[in-house]
Amino acid sequence: MDPYITEWLNLALRFAHVITGIAWIGASFYFVWLDNHLENPPQWKKDKGIMGDLWAVHGGGFYEVAKYRHGPEKMPEILHWFKWEAYTTWLTGFVLLTLMFYVGADIYLIDPSVADLSQGTAIAIGLASIVGGWIVYDILCRTKLAENGLVLGLILMGLITALSYYLTQTFSARGAFMHVGAVIGTIMAGNVFFTIMPSQRALVDSVVKGVEADPSWGAKAKLRSTHNTYLTLPIIFIMISNHYPMVFNHEYNWAVMMGIFVVTALIRQYFVARHKGNENVLVPVAAVILGIALAWAIAPEKAVPVAGQAPLVIEPGKVKTIINDRCTSCHSKANTDELFTAAQGGIILDTLDDMARMAPRIQARAVDAKDMPFMNKTKITDDERAYLGQWIAQGAVIK
Ligand code: HEC
């Protein structure tokens, strides 16, 4: 396919994916909030079967929300469901994943320095992890473990850690992160499709027939929505971390991802508790401290001058040679790379002036996070990275 068309498809899909994701998570945050802010209603409402009510003002009008203990006496003609937000987020995400990582497997999914997979094998592993992840999760939620939320949560956390480790040893760092995100997203959308929606249909059915709803449906749906609540922040972080190589390109990137998981789930936990009025400020404080500790632990090593040793004399000409050899094929006004035919990320590194201007970005990507050159296609050496680092440390002079 023409790379220009692929780029537009990519942009359009990403746009749709982000918008639908905002609608899904926004609605889900809103309903968690609603549930936790219901007030004790006046007697006349209680007589109608209303268990909690709430008043709000928004966008120029007053809203009165009432939650029924069982259901309305008569089914209203129009009932809103909130399910397409979840389905469209999953669908747009899946098409985007396919376009970028499966059609473009050679570029984004397969990193020969990690595992030299064929395109077919890589795609098979990717799809198997997404489908398999859902099946294993779903089976576990149907066992007796479901009665002990904490134990089940810890087992799931252990499994997702193992999967992250396996994928980082199989795919490119980005591909691995994106697949862990896809597994989590599939679990969340699967929960809506296979459990939460059927339980709502059962509820509606029981109201229409005027019978008691089967309570087992409610319990199942509750477990799955609780999981979804705790997964919202980790999944968003994993998705956007794909733009931050200091996170995904770290040697122990699978452990970094799990650290982020814990930090972001703690933050969600705080808000859930806060809505119920029993928040503990120590939880977000712990999350922030853990987050900073994580950032500190994965910080790139800085080249420290050895006492008594004169600093390395840097020749700008050698810097230019290194960058021209290792970077300019993809970062030039006239790219020579056969796949990346325009200056990638808008970064042009033709002249020493260009290089000096981009020094902080060169530091971030080629010296610290080491995810440039892209999958080290041009085979930069560690010594060359260190040389660039020294050049920048000494002020990126060009004469
Ligand atoms: C094989 C192609 C290829 C080579 C070689 C390459 N890059 Fe890149 N570069 C990319 C692609 C693709 C992107 C856009 C995706 C991204 O940002 O991760 C990019 C983006 C960047 C960015 C922009 C993003 C930002 O963080 O501002 C910088 C800086 C960068 N590369 C630096 C370098 C340096 C320095 C080298 C050489 C040491 C290099 N690249 C070699 C393909 C390449």
Boltz pocket constraint, residues with backbone or C-beta under 6 A from the ligand:
constraints:
  - pocket:
      binder: B
      contacts: [[A, 242], [A, 323], [A, 326], [A, 327], [A, 328], [A, 329], [A, 330], [A, 331], [A, 337], [A, 340], [A, 344], [A, 345], [A, 346], [A, 347], [A, 358], [A, 361], [A, 362], [A, 364], [A, 365], [A, 366], [A, 372], [A, 373], [A, 374], [A, 377], [A, 378], [A, 380]]
      max_distance: 6.0
